Amino acid sequence: MIAVVFLLAVLTNGLVHEHQAEANLICRLCDQARAKKSSAEILSLCHVDEDADCSGTCRMLAELRGKGKLISFCDQCKLSRDDLEIPIYDDARISKLNDMKITWKAGRHERFHNATRAEFRRVLGTIVDDKHKCRIKKVVKASPGYKAPESFDSETNWPKCKEVIGDIRDQSMCGCCWAFGGASAASDRMCIQTGGAIAVPLSAQDICFCANSDGCDGGQVYTPWQHTKFNIFGNGGTVTGGQYQGTGPFGKGYCSDFSLVHCHHHGPQRNDPYPPEGSQGCPQQSSPMCPSDCDSDATSPHDQFDSDKYGFHGSVNSYSDESAIQEAIQNQGPVETAFTVYMDFASYTSGVYKHVSGGMEGGHAVRIVGWGVDSGAKYWKVANSWNPYWGESGYFRIARGNDECGIESGAAASSADSTWGKKKDVLKQLRKRKRKVVA
């Protein structure tokens, strides 16, 4: 009965899912599922490991196959929707928002002068629907008696890692926010765990295009951590890599810099020097091939792809409430999370965001770096991946403590007992521990 109701809702909406990242995942699996002869073969298309269960979409498709509805459902992937061709905002909506007594300011976005809802959705690439997102198995709660300070900022708390934590990146016109949130948070945690000894940017290029078959079409919050984790056989890890053409605080010389151009993202142009999304200078991007060699301008010790792998040995944890997220950040560093983006967020310029008006547009992954209180309004300080000219110097603040837009529903990060470092050094430590246990 549930599947029938869901199918009717889909037929009414005209797409297999309201969010683009979820729709891309479903349609990609639909293409593969059509050729499978049984429900068991369909279930094998989805990833399940010791840390997470990502089989939700496959279970849905297998159930539809069992009811004889798979083909008719998957045919919805061919449809389009006229309601996504309307502008993402207008002046009347901006004025109405600013006339309301809210804790944030809205502004006209030059990038959105002629942009539609469909164009806005292209950079909202994270799966947030519980039916389709990976379920991380280990959900960590705050320690008994933990009391968070009123405010906390990772960048000031770990000055040796200030440059790493303060690195605001740019995902271009590509839906790989899920890779950027993970690459940045993993870089932060590695620097913090090593006391600043390893202060390098982990490559969003590697994660976005090697951990996912089509990273620009969206992904999971879990995936960057799975990719960066070293398993018992020594597989895994992420190479170093900075921003497009060596821009950003780290410059050039790392293994695999992000290859897609900088863009002006959803906000007043102000002093942003980059071309607007969708313009000739920042076109809609498709996913390049997974890199297997370092860039031609990479320098030693980051010029050999196989030996430039960094990561952690441990587990991937999920944090699903305010206190658990606070304790994880205070003790180990920033976490990656995702939230549902509504139409009004496209107009955010400053302040503590709370959803006020407009429909759901998609899921977006970000990095929580701290928290505080502003005139009585509790907030999370969140690093975005829309370049440092967007919002509050690349950051935004969002209401804390009430799971605003789902931002507290599933943060992810490495476990507290994780060992971080270069691959050869982490594996060496693990072998030493194993010998001690055997002895």
Protein Blocks (a to p, Z undefined) as FASTA:
>chain_A
ZZmmmmmmmmmnopabfblklmmmmmmmmmmmmmpcbfklmmmmpccdfkbccklmmmmm
mmmmmnopmmmmmmmmmpccfklmpcfbdfklmmmmmmpccfbdcdddfklmmacfklmm
mmmcccfbfklmccdfbdcdddehiacdfbdcfklmmmmlmmmmmmccdebjafklmmmm
mmmmmmmmmmmmnnomaccdddfklmmmmmpcblmnopcfklmmmmmpccfkopacjddd
ddeehiajklghifbdcfbdcddeebdfklafbdcehiaklccdddddddfbdcfkbccf
klbfklmcgcddddddddfbfklmmmmmmmnopcdddddddfklmmpfbdjdddfbdcdf
bdcddddfbdcdeehiacdddddfebjkgcjehiacddehjlpghlmnopcdddfkbccd
dfklmmmmmmmmmmmmmZZ
